[in-house]
Amino acid sequence: MKTPAPAATAVVAFANVTKSYGTVRAVDGLTLDLHPGETVALLGPNGAGKSSALDLLLGLRTPDTGTVTVFGSTPQGAIATGHVGAMLQTGGLMEGVKVREIVKLACDLHPRPHPVEEVLDRAGIAQVADRMVDKLSGGQEQRVRFALATAGANDLIVLDEPTTGMDVTARQAFWSTMREEAGRGRTVLFATHYLEEADAIADRVLVLHKGRLLADGTAAEIKAKAGARRIAFDLEGPIDERALGGLPFLSSLTVSGTTVRMQSHDADATVHALYGLGLYPRNLEVAGLGLEQAFVAITEAEEARTA
Ligand SMILES: Nc1ncnc2c1ncn2[C@@H]1O[C@H](COP(=O)(O)OP(=O)(O)OP(=O)(O)O)[C@@H](O)[C@H]1O
């Protein structure tokens, strides 16, 4: 885990924050600082508490205990002064208005607005600017939400699963804009289920599980934290899964056709033992885990620990 920097330098500071809904503890003792210019991915399985944490950050919910500070102020205070732009999963767009009108409204309300045409252009919705908002496709609606989140110069941009429903071109345009924003020193925090996006975009990855922070580091650090490596090879002839399953340090084993894939906490020892079985693996590959596999390994290990 990173050592928290002094609160004065933090864009966002969660200090021992908890939030429950009835008996469900959605956020459980979360302590976390975000810093200027960071692009941070928030990962976690369904129900991990990602949206709840973002709602707390945006002042849409109040913590049961602990404090959330945004630019040294309350979340509401930071939003009122135009420091924060957000794109949330929920919330329908205003009906009965045209795309340009709703974007113009967001620009008018922002203390440091960008020109309306520029916002439309950047979000890739200039061509549908005169269309009614309720006549848009899902991906176009998502682009409008993106436009609303970037209507002005925000120092912190909070995005809850922003690219869901976007096609490849929209996604690429979206992330290129976010990179530009981060390049200008803005902090970007996004929750996502697309681990490849987190791997490619984020310079810091947070893994939430049952409301608690399980991992905090670069994607490379998270992969290393999972501690396992992938082993893949082909075998000729009938495959004795039982014998393979008895290899040391294995954390998973799958056989499909002649191909065997496994994960091991000590790949050297596993491969040594594999040869010890008198087998001759072909096309042997040993590699680190991808972020997705690391994420699954970390959250499954925690499930097993807390079961
Ligand atoms: N308004 C609510 N009332 C009751 N329970 C809620 C409410 N909102 C969230 N929860 C519960 O709190 C937990 C955390 O939910 P949250 O939406 O924050 O998770 P998430 O990580 O964003 O999930 P997902 O990836 O599915 O969007 C879940 O168990 C969820 O069912």
The ligand as an SDF file (V2000), in Angstrom:
LIG
                    3D

 31 33  0  0  0  0  0  0  0  0999 V2000
  -29.5970    2.3250   -1.6460 N   0  0  0  0  0  0  0  0  0  0  0  0
  -29.1980    1.1350   -1.2150 C   0  0  0  0  0  0  0  0  0  0  0  0
  -29.9310    0.4260   -0.3360 N   0  0  0  0  0  0  0  0  0  0  0  0
  -29.5430   -0.7640    0.1270 C   0  0  0  0  0  0  0  0  0  0  0  0
  -28.3900   -1.3780   -0.2510 N   0  0  0  0  0  0  0  0  0  0  0  0
  -27.6160   -0.7320   -1.1460 C   0  0  0  0  0  0  0  0  0  0  0  0
  -27.9680    0.5480   -1.6780 C   0  0  0  0  0  0  0  0  0  0  0  0
  -26.9990    0.9340   -2.5350 N   0  0  0  0  0  0  0  0  0  0  0  0
  -26.0710   -0.0480   -2.5450 C   0  0  0  0  0  0  0  0  0  0  0  0
  -26.4490   -1.0470   -1.7080 N   0  0  0  0  0  0  0  0  0  0  0  0
  -25.6710   -2.2710   -1.4110 C   0  0  0  0  0  0  0  0  0  0  0  0
  -24.3840   -1.8570   -0.9900 O   0  0  0  0  0  0  0  0  0  0  0  0
  -23.3720   -2.7220   -1.5440 C   0  0  0  0  0  0  0  0  0  0  0  0
  -22.4020   -1.8920   -2.3670 C   0  0  0  0  0  0  0  0  0  0  0  0
  -23.0850   -1.4330   -3.5360 O   0  0  0  0  0  0  0  0  0  0  0  0
  -22.3910   -0.4970   -4.6220 P   0  0  0  0  0  0  0  0  0  0  0  0
  -23.4500   -0.1350   -5.6160 O   0  0  0  0  0  0  0  0  0  0  0  0
  -21.6840    0.5980   -3.9490 O   0  0  0  0  0  0  0  0  0  0  0  0
  -21.3320   -1.5040   -5.2680 O   0  0  0  0  0  0  0  0  0  0  0  0
  -20.5380   -1.4230   -6.6520 P   0  0  0  0  0  0  0  0  0  0  0  0
  -19.1430   -1.8600   -6.3460 O   0  0  0  0  0  0  0  0  0  0  0  0
  -20.7000   -0.1030   -7.2820 O   0  0  0  0  0  0  0  0  0  0  0  0
  -21.2800   -2.5440   -7.4940 O   0  0  0  0  0  0  0  0  0  0  0  0
  -21.4700   -2.7140   -9.1070 P   0  0  0  0  0  0  0  0  0  0  0  0
  -20.1530   -3.1010   -9.6700 O   0  0  0  0  0  0  0  0  0  0  0  0
  -22.4460   -3.8590   -9.1580 O   0  0  0  0  0  0  0  0  0  0  0  0
  -22.0100   -1.4300   -9.6570 O   0  0  0  0  0  0  0  0  0  0  0  0
  -24.1200   -3.7860   -2.3170 C   0  0  0  0  0  0  0  0  0  0  0  0
  -24.2760   -4.9070   -1.4770 O   0  0  0  0  0  0  0  0  0  0  0  0
  -25.4530   -3.1260   -2.6380 C   0  0  0  0  0  0  0  0  0  0  0  0
  -26.4680   -4.1090   -2.7690 O   0  0  0  0  0  0  0  0  0  0  0  0
  1  2  1  0
  2  3  1  0
  2  7  2  0
  3  4  2  0
  4  5  1  0
  5  6  2  0
  6  7  1  0
  6 10  1  0
  7  8  1  0
  8  9  2  0
  9 10  1  0
 10 11  1  0
 11 12  1  0
 11 30  1  0
 12 13  1  0
 13 14  1  0
 13 28  1  0
 14 15  1  0
 15 16  1  0
 16 17  2  0
 16 18  1  0
 16 19  1  0
 19 20  1  0
 20 21  2  0
 20 22  1  0
 20 23  1  0
 23 24  1  0
 24 25  2  0
 24 26  1  0
 24 27  1  0
 28 29  1  0
 28 30  1  0
 30 31  1  0
M  END
$$$$
